[in-house]
């Protein structure tokens, strides 16, 4: 509350809007839409444009009506947090709207964007740009999977993840909480149901809902080209977390390894640092386009290791050239990225490709190769 009061004391801004009462609810819903399409923020009923607290009557029914009106008049539907607060001894209503992964949202059939302290209508070009980003992967993992129930999830994998997150990221979450509460805390379950991200990450049988959207197929081949002579081949069709560890083991067992004995123990060294293989697999899983019914593949050839998956680069912000220098992190699957971050496997800094490059070069290997063509991304590590 102290943080909110400090924020409101600075007046209306790109993240703060005042409305003197819920009689201006239509304008308020336009603001909520504008906040969702930008960086998120707060709407406060009971305060005039100058920041003077007026207060208003607030009942439980008032709060429910606001939430319902927002849901009914937004598309895709928005679910802000609506609560009663006390300011200067007067009752007000605080509406908190997080930045949405499903941009652009419409309010009463029109799209708005928060620009400074005002709501601006989006023109066609701006609208289509946001729509393209959504269709190119953003928001898929947030979508609720029709027909999915808690029994479709592997609770053992979920609690194993929670133990890891508590240890690696100090999540400090209670391991005795029921599955549905944990999912809600992780944004993997909404009032409307279980998200696709939850099924991809923790599903017992993800193919029940998502066909071939999630499999990882790995092969070790005798020759540089062709698929006839295979030394070893496996396809992993569990959830994403199980697939990641299975694929990691497959690659490490398939590439060169040496060992040396120190005074205390035997030390094993792979031809590529384990961190490089791990980062390559995480990038393949976190950044892939899960709308596509295409398997991710890993090929181990005599002179290279290839990681191949459907994806989108979100140009112009991210291009192949940007991957070779400092760049922002733009995962198309924010919920999946969040879980891998909490496991200590993803950093959300946009430095994953830089780590792959630097650590590969450090062990005397050639520069990794990145290519993107026809919606497919490939990373090649040269042996």
Buried (B, 14 or more C-beta within 10 A) or exposed (E): EEEBEEBBEEEBBBBBBBBBBBEBBEBBBBBBBBBBBBEBBBBBBBBEEEBEBBBBEBEEEBBEBBBEBBBEBBBBEBBBEBEBBEBEEBBBBBBBBBBBBBBBBBBEEEBBBBEEBEBBEBEEEBBEEBEEBBEBBBBBBBBBBEEBEEEBBBBEBBBBBBEBBBEEEEBEBEEEBEBEEBBBBBBBBBEEBBBBBBBBBBBBBBBEBBEBBBBBBBBBBEEEEEEEEEEEEBBBBBBBBBBBEBBBEBBBEBBEEEEEEEEEEEEEEBBBBBEBBBBBBBBBBBBBBBBBEBBBBBBBBEEBBBBBBBBBBBEEEBBBEBBBEEBEBBBBBBBBBBBBBBBEBBBBEBBBBBBBBEBBEEEEBEEBEBEBEEBBBBBBBEB
